[in-house]
Amino acid sequence: MRRLVLTLLATLGAALLVALLLARPVMVSEDGTAAVSVYDGGAARPTFADVSRPGARFVPLGTNAPSDDRWVRLELQVPDREDHYVVEREEPIGEATFVDDRNGQPTEEHSGDRIPLELRPIPSLNASFEVPPAAVRGTPLYVHESAGAPASYRVLTTADFYAEVGTVRIVVGLYLGVLLAVGVYHLLMFGVLGGVDLLAFGAYASTLALLELARTRYLDVLFPTTAIDPALAIGISWALSGIAGYAVFATFLRLPATQLRLDGALRATTAVLVVLALLSTLPHLHVLGALLAFVALAWLALALAGAVQAVRAGQRPAIFTLVAFGGLFVGLAAAQAKALWPSLPDLAGVGFEAGTAFGALTLALGIGERIRSANESRDLAQRAAIEDARSLNVAYARFVPREFLELLGRRDIRDVRLGDQVQTETTILFADVRSFTTLSETMSPSDTFGFLNGVLARIGPVVRAHDGIVDKFLGDAIMALFPGPDTAGAAVRAALEIQRAADAINAERAQRGRAPIALGVGLHRGSTMLGTIGEAERMDGSVIGDTVNLASRVEGLTKRYGARILATEAVYATLPPDLAVLARPLGRVAVAGKRVGVALVEIADADPPALREVKAATRARFALAVAALSAGAFAQAEAGFAALASETPEDGPAAFLRDRAAALLAAGAPWDGVDTLLLK
């Protein structure tokens, strides 16, 4: 609000400056006076000979009734010096004919609004003539006036007169230029941005400039070779500015939507103003032009009432409308008061100009405020839309990971199409809660979901922390992807941290007196097809291929081997040294549904510290037993694994392989070094 008040005060100051410049653009001393008298000799159509004869009867200006056709006599009183003078009529006149009798031969000079500026003896807006030397010495001057009311004349030196003409043209030109620039600028803004308010205000400011051109008769300066009827120009300008002004009120105050009755009254007043303005252009109805300002005042009063109501209703931009047209109302009222009472200060005479300047600048600020408010609203809406989109994307990411979309080359889930697919090298991780069915039998449905969500909530962040993608939750299991050719290390580190998370869960369960849980993790890497499958109304992102199936089977083998983490040779081959140091090869296995064997490796780093130390110390003996099993030396393999299992009963893989070696020895079947396990 403080900024608003300061801005309006600055605008008011600019308008007052314009008013002061227009009121007295240059300080010119009037070097003489002109006593004006009107011929009252009785002749019906007097000629120059009638009025210039000795004894012709003249009466002082103001004591006779105005008429449209008269002769006036000017008797100059100027200093006795050798200066050149100009006599100027102080009010507009249709035509003024100056008659100078030189050596018995009267000569005429024509000036006034009916004469093109270029053809006037002096290029002045008011009728002006150079003073003959004889008039300086006391000889009367005679001027024939038509189409206008009587008015006084003033006398200036030629130098002062032309200085004033130049200054006035510059000041008024700047004023009109600013008004036109404001109007054209907002019309161009409408062309670029659209918006009825910009169009209405641009048209309004432009028509105000046109009205000022007509009222000040500066149309003559723009078109010096054409005689423009001021009444016609003023009437048309009033009509256009009335229509444009109503458009400003209607759009700025939203009158048709918020103040229907006042809008109707303003429409009616606008119609009266327009009709009156057009009628005043007719030759015999020019007198109606004097009523235009009074109708405009009533029109402005209605508009101000609407602005007050809009401000009360909380429309902040309406403040600018109220202030702008309030200033215009005061200025127009001051100008009309000056016309009725000429003794008022000159500043009142340019009230209309000051009011229009103040109103136009204030409304321009109002447009700026509306644009700023609209931009703020738009920015808020955009931020809300962005936040909605972000939250929507976050919600979607809970079902379709963002990384999944990136792998498909899509930026937004709305861009995903059925059948989108990409082939990539991927490390697959499966983690599963062992004996979940048995655990769930002792829990209610809500406890079951709470248990699962609690476990999976620990696993998901671990996967993402190692640049993995949680692809699916499969009941009590999780499937994660680690896309890329060098992701085996990240996947194994994630598997180790998942097991540490399981240890933390068990510590919490022990405090509550609950049985521990066990997680099995299986890993495999290879080529996969990642894409969307389903149908038009329901589709899902998925990874398909033998790599996925084998990773799932490897996870299933963790139960049989009694291992926490199992990986295939494809994973083991690309592990960094720090992860491979405690990896124990388990031989080749053909899982269910496969005829070709795959080498399995146990990642022993996840075991408790004591068991991990034992496995590290016996790693060489374990490798010899595995080699014997692979070579078909079942008795030797059984003995080696039996010794290890007896020394460390917690060594699940040693116990399992001991039993497998004994079973194979008893079966006596052909052996190719691949252990076929028919069960998952």
C-alpha positions as CSV (number, residue, x, y, z in Angstrom):
1,M,0.0,0.0,0.0
2,R,2.9,2.4,0.8
3,R,4.3,1.8,-2.7
4,L,0.9,2.4,-4.2
5,V,0.5,5.8,-2.4
6,L,4.0,7.0,-3.4
7,T,3.3,6.0,-7.0
8,L,0.0,7.9,-7.1
9,L,1.6,11.0,-5.5
10,A,4.4,10.9,-8.1
11,T,1.7,10.7,-10.8
12,L,-0.2,13.6,-9.3
13,G,3.0,15.6,-9.3
14,A,3.7,14.9,-13.0
15,A,0.1,15.9,-13.9
16,L,0.4,19.2,-11.9
17,L,3.7,19.9,-13.8
18,V,1.9,19.4,-17.1
19,A,-0.8,21.7,-15.9
20,L,1.6,24.4,-14.9
21,L,3.5,24.2,-18.2
22,L,0.2,24.4,-20.1
23,A,-1.2,27.2,-18.0
24,R,1.8,29.5,-18.8
25,P,4.3,27.7,-21.1
26,V,6.6,30.8,-21.3
27,M,6.5,34.1,-19.4
28,V,5.8,36.7,-22.1
29,S,5.2,40.3,-21.1
30,E,2.3,41.8,-23.0
31,D,3.8,44.9,-24.5
32,G,0.5,46.6,-25.2
33,T,-3.2,46.5,-24.9
34,A,-6.0,46.5,-27.4
35,A,-9.3,48.2,-26.7
36,V,-11.9,46.2,-28.5
37,S,-15.2,47.7,-29.6
38,V,-18.0,46.3,-31.8
39,Y,-19.7,48.1,-34.6
40,D,-23.2,49.0,-33.8
41,G,-24.0,51.4,-36.6
42,G,-27.2,49.9,-37.8
43,A,-26.2,48.8,-41.3
44,A,-27.6,45.3,-42.1
45,R,-24.5,44.0,-43.8
46,P,-21.8,46.6,-43.1
47,T,-18.7,46.9,-45.3
48,F,-15.3,48.2,-44.5
49,A,-16.3,51.5,-45.8
50,D,-19.3,51.6,-43.4
51,V,-17.2,50.9,-40.3
52,S,-14.1,52.9,-41.2
53,R,-16.0,56.2,-42.0
54,P,-15.6,58.9,-39.4
55,G,-18.4,58.8,-36.8
56,A,-19.2,55.1,-37.3
57,R,-20.8,54.0,-34.1
58,F,-18.9,51.3,-32.0
59,V,-19.8,50.1,-28.5
60,P,-17.3,48.5,-26.0
61,L,-16.9,44.7,-26.1
62,G,-19.3,43.1,-23.7
63,T,-22.1,45.6,-23.9
64,N,-23.6,44.1,-27.1
65,A,-25.2,40.7,-27.7
66,P,-22.9,38.2,-29.3
67,S,-23.6,37.5,-33.0
68,D,-22.0,35.3,-35.6
69,D,-21.0,38.2,-37.8
70,R,-19.5,41.5,-36.7
71,W,-16.9,44.1,-37.2
72,V,-14.6,45.0,-34.4
73,R,-12.3,47.9,-34.0
74,L,-9.0,47.6,-32.2
75,E,-7.3,50.6,-30.7
76,L,-3.8,49.7,-29.7
77,Q,-1.9,51.2,-26.8
78,V,1.8,50.2,-27.1
79,P,5.0,51.8,-25.9
80,D,6.4,54.5,-28.2
81,R,9.3,52.5,-29.7
82,E,10.4,51.0,-33.0
83,D,9.2,47.4,-32.3
84,H,7.2,45.1,-34.4
85,Y,3.9,43.8,-32.9
86,V,1.4,41.0,-33.4
87,V,-2.2,41.3,-32.4
88,E,-3.9,37.9,-31.4
89,R,-7.5,37.0,-30.7
90,E,-7.6,35.3,-27.3
91,E,-10.4,32.9,-28.3
92,P,-11.0,30.7,-31.4
93,I,-13.0,32.2,-34.3
94,G,-14.4,30.6,-37.4
95,E,-12.9,33.3,-39.7
96,A,-11.3,36.7,-39.0
97,T,-10.6,39.1,-41.9
98,F,-8.2,41.8,-41.1
99,V,-8.6,44.9,-43.4
100,D,-5.8,47.4,-43.8
101,D,-6.4,50.5,-45.8
102,R,-3.1,51.5,-47.4
103,N,-3.1,54.5,-49.7
104,G,-6.8,54.2,-50.2
105,Q,-6.7,50.5,-51.3
106,P,-8.1,48.2,-48.6
107,T,-6.2,44.9,-48.4
108,E,-7.5,41.8,-46.6
109,E,-5.8,39.0,-44.6
110,H,-7.8,36.0,-43.6
111,S,-7.2,33.9,-40.5
112,G,-9.2,31.7,-38.1
113,D,-10.3,28.0,-38.0
114,R,-11.9,28.0,-41.4
115,I,-8.6,29.0,-43.0
116,P,-5.8,26.3,-43.4
117,L,-2.9,27.1,-41.1
118,E,-0.5,27.3,-44.0
119,L,-2.6,30.1,-45.6
120,R,-3.0,32.3,-42.5
121,P,-0.8,35.4,-42.4
122,I,0.7,34.1,-39.2
123,P,0.9,30.3,-38.5
124,S,-0.9,30.6,-35.1
125,L,-3.9,28.6,-33.9
126,N,-5.7,31.8,-32.8
127,A,-6.4,34.4,-35.4
128,S,-3.3,36.7,-35.4
129,F,-2.1,39.6,-37.6
130,E,1.0,41.7,-37.8
131,V,0.4,45.3,-36.6
132,P,1.0,47.9,-39.3
133,P,3.2,50.8,-38.2
134,A,0.3,53.2,-38.4
135,A,-1.6,51.2,-35.8
136,V,1.3,51.6,-33.4
137,R,0.9,55.3,-33.7
138,G,-2.8,55.2,-33.0
139,T,-4.6,54.3,-36.2
140,P,-7.5,51.9,-35.5
141,L,-7.5,48.3,-36.9
142,Y,-10.6,46.7,-38.3
143,V,-11.4,43.0,-38.2
144,H,-14.4,41.3,-39.7
145,E,-15.4,38.2,-37.5
146,S,-17.8,35.4,-38.4
147,A,-18.8,32.1,-36.9
148,G,-17.8,32.8,-33.3
149,A,-18.5,34.7,-30.1
150,P,-16.9,38.1,-29.4
151,A,-13.6,38.0,-27.5
152,S,-10.7,40.2,-26.5
153,Y,-7.4,40.7,-28.3
154,R,-3.9,40.9,-26.9
155,V,-0.7,42.6,-28.3
156,L,2.8,41.1,-28.1
157,T,6.1,42.0,-29.7
158,T,6.8,39.8,-32.6
159,A,9.8,38.2,-30.9
160,D,7.8,37.3,-27.8
161,F,4.9,36.1,-29.8
162,Y,6.9,33.6,-31.9
163,A,8.8,32.5,-28.7
164,E,5.5,31.7,-27.1
165,V,4.1,29.9,-30.2
166,G,7.2,27.7,-30.3
167,T,7.2,26.9,-26.6
168,V,3.5,26.2,-26.6
169,R,3.8,23.8,-29.5
170,I,6.7,22.0,-27.8
171,V,4.8,21.6,-24.5
172,V,1.5,20.6,-26.0
173,G,3.3,18.4,-28.5
174,L,5.1,16.6,-25.6
175,Y,1.9,16.2,-23.7
176,L,0.0,14.8,-26.6
177,G,3.0,12.7,-27.6
178,V,3.0,11.1,-24.1
179,L,-0.7,10.5,-24.2
180,L,-0.5,8.9,-27.7
181,A,2.5,6.9,-26.7
182,V,0.7,5.5,-23.7
183,G,-2.3,4.6,-25.9
184,V,-0.3,3.0,-28.7
185,Y,2.0,1.1,-26.3
186,H,-1.0,-0.5,-24.6
187,L,-2.6,-1.3,-28.0
188,L,0.7,-3.0,-29.0
189,M,0.7,-4.8,-25.7
190,F,-2.8,-6.0,-26.5
191,G,-1.5,-7.3,-29.8
192,V,1.2,-9.3,-28.0
193,L,-0.5,-10.4,-24.8
194,G,-4.1,-10.1,-25.6
195,G,-6.5,-8.9,-22.8
196,V,-9.6,-6.7,-23.2
197,D,-8.3,-4.3,-20.5
198,L,-5.2,-3.5,-22.5
199,L,-7.3,-2.9,-25.6
200,A,-9.8,-0.7,-23.8
201,F,-7.2,1.4,-22.1
202,G,-5.1,1.7,-25.3
203,A,-8.2,2.9,-27.2
204,Y,-9.2,5.3,-24.3
205,A,-5.7,6.9,-24.1
206,S,-5.6,7.3,-27.9
207,T,-9.1,8.9,-28.1
208,L,-8.2,11.2,-25.3
209,A,-5.2,12.3,-27.3
210,L,-7.5,12.8,-30.3
211,L,-9.9,14.8,-28.2
212,E,-7.0,17.1,-27.0
213,L,-5.9,17.5,-30.6
214,A,-9.4,18.7,-31.5
215,R,-9.9,20.9,-28.4
216,T,-6.5,22.6,-28.7
217,R,-6.9,22.7,-32.5
218,Y,-3.5,21.1,-32.9
219,L,-5.1,19.1,-35.8
220,D,-4.3,22.3,-37.8
221,V,-0.6,21.9,-37.0
222,L,-0.7,18.3,-38.1
223,F,-2.7,19.1,-41.3
224,P,-1.7,22.7,-42.1
225,T,-3.1,22.6,-45.7
226,T,-6.6,21.5,-44.6
227,A,-9.2,23.5,-42.9
228,I,-10.7,21.2,-40.2
229,D,-14.0,22.1,-38.6
230,P,-13.2,22.2,-34.8
231,A,-16.8,21.4,-33.9
232,L,-16.8,18.2,-36.1
233,A,-13.4,17.1,-34.7
234,I,-14.4,17.8,-31.1
235,G,-17.8,16.0,-31.5
236,I,-16.3,12.9,-33.0
237,S,-13.5,12.8,-30.4
238,W,-16.0,13.1,-27.6
239,A,-18.1,10.3,-29.0
240,L,-15.0,8.0,-29.4
241,S,-13.6,8.8,-26.0
242,G,-17.0,8.2,-24.4
243,I,-17.2,4.7,-25.9
244,A,-13.6,3.9,-25.0
245,G,-14.1,5.3,-21.5
246,Y,-17.1,3.0,-20.9
247,A,-15.0,0.1,-22.1
248,V,-12.3,1.0,-19.5
249,F,-14.9,1.1,-16.7
250,A,-16.6,-2.1,-17.8
251,T,-13.3,-4.1,-17.9
252,F,-11.5,-2.5,-15.0
253,L,-14.4,-2.7,-12.6
254,R,-16.1,-5.8,-14.1
255,L,-19.4,-3.8,-14.1
256,P,-21.5,-6.2,-16.2
257,A,-20.7,-9.0,-13.7
258,T,-20.7,-7.1,-10.4
259,Q,-22.8,-4.0,-10.7
260,L,-25.5,-4.6,-13.3
261,R,-27.8,-1.7,-12.5
262,L,-24.9,0.8,-12.4
263,D,-23.6,-0.7,-15.6
264,G,-27.0,0.0,-17.3
265,A,-27.0,3.6,-16.1
266,L,-23.5,4.1,-17.3
267,R,-24.4,2.6,-20.7
268,A,-27.4,5.0,-21.0
269,T,-25.2,8.0,-20.1
270,T,-22.6,6.9,-22.6
271,A,-25.3,6.7,-25.2
272,V,-26.5,10.2,-24.4
273,L,-22.9,11.5,-24.5
274,V,-22.3,9.9,-27.9
275,V,-25.6,11.1,-29.5
276,L,-25.0,14.7,-28.1
277,A,-21.5,14.7,-29.4
278,L,-22.5,13.6,-32.9
279,L,-25.4,16.1,-33.0
280,S,-23.0,18.9,-32.1
281,T,-21.1,18.3,-35.3
282,L,-24.1,19.6,-37.3
283,P,-23.7,23.2,-38.5
284,H,-26.8,24.6,-36.7
285,L,-26.3,22.5,-33.5
286,H,-22.7,23.5,-32.6
287,V,-24.1,25.0,-29.4
288,L,-24.8,21.5,-28.1
289,G,-21.0,21.1,-27.8
290,A,-21.1,23.3,-24.7
291,L,-23.2,20.6,-23.0
292,L,-20.7,17.8,-23.6
293,A,-18.5,18.6,-20.6
294,F,-21.5,18.7,-18.3
295,V,-22.7,15.3,-19.5
296,A,-19.2,14.0,-19.2
297,L,-19.2,15.1,-15.5
298,A,-22.4,13.2,-14.9
299,W,-20.9,10.2,-16.7
300,L,-17.7,10.4,-14.6
301,A,-19.8,10.6,-11.4
302,L,-21.5,7.4,-12.2
303,A,-18.2,5.7,-13.0
304,L,-16.7,7.0,-9.7
305,A,-19.7,5.5,-7.8
306,G,-18.9,2.2,-9.5
307,A,-15.2,2.4,-8.6
308,V,-16.1,3.1,-4.9
309,Q,-18.3,0.0,-4.8
310,A,-15.6,-2.0,-6.4
311,V,-13.0,-0.9,-3.9
312,R,-15.4,-1.8,-1.1
313,A,-15.8,-5.2,-2.7
314,G,-12.1,-5.7,-2.4
315,Q,-11.0,-5.1,-6.0
316,R,-7.6,-3.7,-5.5
317,P,-7.1,-2.5,-9.1
318,A,-10.3,-0.5,-8.8
319,I,-8.3,1.9,-6.5
320,F,-6.4,3.1,-9.6
321,T,-9.7,3.6,-11.5
322,L,-11.1,5.6,-8.6
323,V,-8.1,7.8,-8.3
324,A,-7.6,8.3,-12.1
325,F,-11.1,9.3,-12.9
326,G,-11.5,11.2,-9.7
327,G,-8.6,13.4,-10.9
328,L,-10.2,13.7,-14.4
329,F,-13.5,14.7,-12.7
330,V,-11.8,17.5,-10.7
331,G,-9.8,18.7,-13.8
332,L,-12.9,18.8,-16.0
333,A,-14.9,20.5,-13.4
334,A,-12.1,23.1,-13.0
335,A,-12.0,23.7,-16.7
336,Q,-15.7,24.2,-16.9
337,A,-15.6,26.6,-13.9
338,K,-12.9,28.6,-15.7
339,A,-15.2,28.8,-18.8
340,L,-18.0,30.1,-16.6
341,W,-15.9,32.4,-14.5
342,P,-12.9,33.7,-16.5
343,S,-11.5,35.4,-13.4
344,L,-10.4,32.1,-11.9
345,P,-6.7,31.3,-12.0
346,D,-5.2,30.1,-15.3
347,L,-4.4,26.7,-13.8
348,A,-8.1,25.9,-13.7
349,G,-8.3,26.5,-17.5
350,V,-6.0,23.6,-18.1
351,G,-7.7,21.3,-15.6
352,F,-8.9,19.0,-18.4
353,E,-5.4,18.6,-19.7
354,A,-4.1,18.0,-16.2
355,G,-6.9,15.6,-15.4
356,T,-6.4,13.6,-18.6
357,A,-2.7,13.4,-18.0
358,F,-3.2,12.3,-14.4
359,G,-5.9,9.8,-15.3
360,A,-3.9,8.3,-18.2
361,L,-0.7,7.8,-16.1
362,T,-2.7,6.5,-13.1
363,L,-4.6,4.0,-15.3
364,A,-1.3,2.9,-16.8
365,L,-0.1,2.2,-13.3
366,G,-3.3,0.3,-12.8
367,I,-2.7,-1.8,-15.9
368,G,0.8,-2.5,-14.5
369,E,-0.7,-3.5,-11.2
370,R,-3.2,-5.7,-12.9
371,I,-0.4,-7.3,-15.0
372,R,1.7,-7.7,-11.8
373,S,-1.2,-9.3,-9.9
374,A,-2.0,-11.5,-12.9
375,N,1.7,-12.5,-13.1
376,E,1.7,-13.3,-9.4
377,S,-1.5,-15.3,-9.7
378,R,-0.1,-17.1,-12.7
379,D,3.2,-17.8,-10.9
380,L,1.3,-19.1,-8.0
381,A,-0.8,-21.2,-10.3
382,Q,2.3,-22.4,-12.1
383,R,4.0,-23.2,-8.8
384,A,0.9,-25.1,-7.7
385,A,0.7,-26.9,-11.0
386,I,4.4,-27.8,-10.7
387,E,3.9,-28.9,-7.1
388,D,0.9,-31.0,-8.2
389,A,2.9,-32.5,-11.0
390,R,5.8,-33.1,-8.7
391,S,3.7,-34.8,-6.1
392,L,1.9,-36.7,-8.9
393,N,5.2,-37.8,-10.2
394,V,6.3,-38.8,-6.7
395,A,3.1,-40.8,-6.3
396,Y,3.6,-42.4,-9.7
397,A,7.2,-43.2,-8.8
398,R,5.9,-45.3,-6.0
399,F,4.4,-47.6,-8.6
400,V,6.7,-47.0,-11.6
401,P,10.2,-45.9,-10.6
402,R,11.6,-42.8,-12.3
403,E,14.7,-44.6,-13.2
404,F,12.6,-47.1,-15.1
405,L,11.2,-44.3,-17.2
406,E,14.7,-43.0,-17.8
407,L,15.8,-46.4,-19.1
408,L,12.9,-46.3,-21.5
409,G,13.9,-42.9,-22.7
410,R,10.7,-41.3,-21.3
411,R,10.6,-38.1,-19.2
412,D,7.0,-38.5,-18.0
413,I,4.8,-41.5,-17.2
414,R,2.2,-40.1,-19.6
415,D,4.7,-40.6,-22.4
416,V,5.0,-44.3,-21.8
417,R,3.4,-46.5,-24.5
418,L,2.5,-50.2,-24.5
419,G,5.4,-52.1,-26.0
420,D,8.1,-49.6,-25.1
421,Q,11.3,-51.7,-24.5
422,V,15.0,-51.5,-24.2
423,Q,17.7,-54.2,-23.9
424,T,20.3,-53.7,-21.3
425,E,22.9,-55.4,-19.2
426,T,21.5,-55.7,-15.7
427,T,22.3,-57.2,-12.3
428,I,19.2,-58.6,-10.7
429,L,18.7,-59.0,-7.0
430,F,16.0,-61.0,-5.3
431,A,15.5,-60.9,-1.5
432,D,12.9,-63.1,0.3
433,V,11.8,-63.6,3.8
434,R,12.2,-67.2,4.6
435,S,9.3,-69.2,6.1
436,F,7.0,-66.3,5.8
437,T,4.0,-68.5,5.5
438,T,4.7,-70.0,8.9
439,L,5.2,-66.6,10.4
440,S,2.0,-65.2,8.9
441,E,0.0,-68.0,10.5
442,T,0.6,-66.4,13.9
443,M,-0.3,-62.9,12.8
444,S,-3.5,-61.0,12.1
445,P,-4.0,-59.5,8.5
446,S,-3.1,-56.1,9.8
447,D,0.0,-57.4,11.6
448,T,1.0,-59.3,8.5
449,F,0.9,-56.2,6.3
450,G,2.6,-54.2,9.0
451,F,5.4,-56.8,9.3
452,L,5.9,-56.9,5.5
453,N,5.9,-53.2,5.1
454,G,8.3,-52.8,8.0
455,V,10.8,-55.2,6.4
456,L,10.4,-53.9,2.9
457,A,10.8,-50.3,4.2
458,R,14.3,-51.3,5.4
459,I,15.2,-52.9,2.1
460,G,13.9,-50.3,-0.4
461,P,16.2,-47.4,0.8
462,V,19.2,-49.7,0.8
463,V,18.6,-50.6,-2.9
464,R,18.2,-46.9,-3.9
465,A,21.2,-45.9,-1.9
466,H,23.3,-48.2,-4.1
467,D,21.8,-46.8,-7.3
468,G,19.4,-49.7,-7.7
469,I,15.7,-49.7,-8.8
470,V,13.1,-51.4,-6.7
471,D,11.2,-53.1,-9.6
472,K,8.6,-55.2,-7.8
473,F,7.3,-56.3,-4.4
474,L,6.3,-59.9,-4.6
475,G,4.5,-60.6,-1.4
476,D,7.3,-61.2,1.0
477,A,10.0,-60.8,-1.6
478,I,11.6,-57.9,-3.5
479,M,13.1,-57.7,-6.9
480,A,15.6,-55.0,-7.6
481,L,17.5,-53.9,-10.8
482,F,21.0,-52.6,-11.1
483,P,21.2,-51.5,-14.8
484,G,24.6,-51.3,-16.4
485,P,27.6,-53.5,-17.2
486,D,29.5,-52.7,-14.0
487,T,26.9,-52.9,-11.3
488,A,27.7,-56.3,-9.7
489,G,29.7,-54.6,-7.0
490,A,26.8,-52.2,-6.2
491,A,24.3,-55.1,-6.1
492,V,26.5,-57.2,-3.8
493,R,27.1,-54.2,-1.4
494,A,23.3,-53.7,-1.4
495,A,22.8,-57.4,-0.5
496,L,25.3,-57.2,2.3
497,E,23.5,-54.1,3.7
498,I,20.1,-55.8,3.4
499,Q,21.4,-58.6,5.6
500,R,22.7,-56.1,8.1
501,A,19.2,-54.5,8.1
502,A,17.8,-58.0,8.8
503,D,20.2,-58.3,11.8
504,A,18.9,-54.9,13.1
505,I,15.3,-56.1,12.7
506,N,16.1,-59.3,14.6
507,A,17.6,-57.2,17.4
508,E,14.4,-55.2,17.7
509,R,12.3,-58.4,17.5
510,A,14.4,-60.0,20.3
511,Q,13.6,-57.0,22.5
512,R,9.9,-57.7,22.0
513,G,10.3,-61.4,22.6
514,R,9.7,-62.4,19.0
515,A,11.4,-65.0,16.9
516,P,14.1,-63.9,14.4
517,I,13.6,-63.8,10.7
518,A,15.9,-64.8,7.9
519,L,16.4,-63.2,4.5
520,G,17.8,-65.0,1.5
521,V,19.4,-62.9,-1.3
522,G,20.2,-64.2,-4.8
523,L,22.0,-62.3,-7.5
524,H,22.6,-62.9,-11.2
525,R,23.6,-60.6,-14.1
526,G,23.1,-60.7,-17.8
527,S,21.2,-59.3,-20.7
528,T,17.5,-58.3,-20.0
529,M,14.6,-56.8,-21.8
530,L,13.1,-53.9,-19.9
531,G,9.7,-52.6,-21.1
532,T,6.0,-52.4,-20.8
533,I,3.6,-55.4,-21.1
534,G,-0.1,-55.7,-20.7
535,E,-3.0,-54.3,-22.8
536,A,-4.5,-50.9,-23.6
537,E,-6.3,-50.4,-20.3
538,R,-3.8,-52.0,-18.0
539,M,-0.1,-52.3,-18.4
540,D,2.9,-52.8,-16.2
541,G,6.6,-52.1,-16.4
542,S,8.6,-55.3,-16.3
543,V,12.0,-56.9,-16.8
544,I,11.9,-60.2,-18.7
545,G,14.5,-62.7,-19.7
546,D,16.4,-65.7,-18.5
547,T,18.5,-63.5,-16.3
548,V,15.5,-62.7,-14.1
549,N,14.4,-66.3,-13.8
550,L,17.8,-67.5,-12.9
551,A,18.2,-64.8,-10.3
552,S,15.0,-65.9,-8.7
553,R,16.1,-69.5,-8.7
554,V,19.4,-68.6,-7.1
555,E,17.6,-66.8,-4.3
556,G,15.5,-69.9,-3.7
557,L,18.7,-72.0,-3.4
558,T,19.8,-69.9,-0.3
559,K,17.3,-72.0,1.8
560,R,18.8,-75.4,0.6
561,Y,22.4,-74.3,1.0
562,G,21.8,-72.5,4.3
563,A,23.5,-69.4,2.9
564,R,22.5,-65.8,3.3
565,I,23.7,-64.5,-0.1
566,L,24.3,-66.6,-3.2
567,A,25.5,-65.2,-6.6
568,T,26.3,-66.7,-9.9
569,E,29.7,-66.7,-11.6
570,A,28.6,-63.8,-13.8
571,V,28.3,-61.7,-10.7
572,Y,31.4,-63.1,-9.1
573,A,33.6,-62.5,-12.1
574,T,33.2,-58.7,-12.0
575,L,33.4,-58.2,-8.2
576,P,36.1,-55.9,-6.9
577,P,38.8,-57.6,-4.8
578,D,37.5,-56.4,-1.5
579,L,34.2,-58.2,-2.1
580,A,35.6,-61.3,-3.7
581,V,38.0,-62.2,-0.8
582,L,35.4,-64.1,1.2
583,A,33.4,-65.5,-1.7
584,R,33.3,-69.3,-1.7
585,P,32.6,-71.2,-4.9
586,L,30.0,-73.9,-4.4
587,G,30.3,-75.8,-7.7
588,R,28.0,-75.9,-10.7
589,V,24.3,-76.3,-10.4
590,A,21.4,-76.8,-12.9
591,V,18.4,-75.3,-11.3
592,A,14.8,-76.3,-12.0
593,G,13.9,-75.7,-15.7
594,K,17.6,-75.5,-16.8
595,R,19.8,-78.1,-18.4
596,V,23.0,-76.0,-18.5
597,G,24.7,-75.6,-15.1
598,V,25.7,-72.3,-13.6
599,A,28.5,-71.8,-11.1
600,L,27.3,-70.7,-7.7
601,V,29.3,-68.6,-5.2
602,E,28.5,-67.8,-1.6
603,I,29.1,-64.3,-0.4
604,A,30.2,-65.0,3.2
605,D,30.8,-61.3,4.2
606,A,27.2,-61.1,5.6
607,D,27.8,-63.8,8.1
608,P,28.3,-63.1,11.9
609,P,31.9,-62.2,12.6
610,A,32.8,-65.5,14.3
611,L,31.4,-67.6,11.4
612,R,33.0,-65.3,8.9
613,E,36.4,-65.8,10.4
614,V,36.0,-69.6,10.4
615,K,35.0,-69.5,6.7
616,A,38.0,-67.3,5.9
617,A,40.4,-69.7,7.7
618,T,38.9,-72.9,6.0
619,R,38.4,-71.3,2.6
620,A,41.2,-73.4,1.0
621,R,39.9,-76.7,2.5
622,F,36.4,-75.9,1.4
623,A,37.6,-75.2,-2.2
624,L,39.4,-78.6,-2.2
625,A,36.2,-80.4,-1.2
626,V,34.2,-78.5,-3.9
627,A,36.9,-79.5,-6.5
628,A,36.5,-83.1,-5.5
629,L,32.8,-83.0,-5.8
630,S,33.1,-81.4,-9.2
631,A,35.5,-84.2,-10.3
632,G,33.1,-86.9,-9.1
633,A,35.2,-87.9,-6.1
634,F,32.1,-88.1,-4.0
635,A,33.7,-90.0,-1.1
636,Q,36.6,-87.5,-0.8
637,A,34.2,-84.6,-1.1
638,E,31.9,-86.1,1.6
639,A,34.8,-86.5,4.0
640,G,36.0,-82.9,3.4
641,F,32.6,-81.3,3.8
642,A,31.8,-83.6,6.8
643,A,35.0,-82.4,8.6
644,L,34.1,-78.8,8.0
645,A,30.5,-79.2,9.1
646,S,31.5,-81.0,12.3
647,E,34.0,-78.3,13.2
648,T,31.5,-75.5,12.4
649,P,27.9,-76.7,12.5
650,E,26.7,-73.1,11.5
651,D,28.4,-73.6,8.1
652,G,25.2,-74.3,6.1
653,P,26.8,-74.8,2.7
654,A,29.3,-77.3,4.1
655,A,26.5,-79.4,5.7
656,F,24.4,-79.2,2.5
657,L,27.2,-80.2,0.2
658,R,28.2,-83.1,2.6
659,D,24.7,-84.5,2.2
660,R,24.7,-84.0,-1.6
661,A,28.0,-85.8,-1.9
662,A,26.7,-88.7,0.1
663,A,23.5,-88.9,-2.0
664,L,25.5,-88.8,-5.2
665,L,27.8,-91.5,-4.0
666,A,24.9,-93.7,-3.0
667,A,23.1,-93.1,-6.4
668,G,26.1,-94.0,-8.5
669,A,24.6,-92.2,-11.5
670,P,26.7,-90.8,-14.3
671,W,28.2,-87.5,-13.3
672,D,29.2,-84.5,-15.5
673,G,30.2,-82.1,-12.7
674,V,26.7,-80.4,-12.6
675,D,24.4,-81.0,-9.7
676,T,20.8,-81.0,-10.9
677,L,18.4,-79.7,-8.3
678,L,14.8,-80.4,-9.3
679,L,13.3,-78.2,-6.6
680,K,13.6,-74.5,-6.3
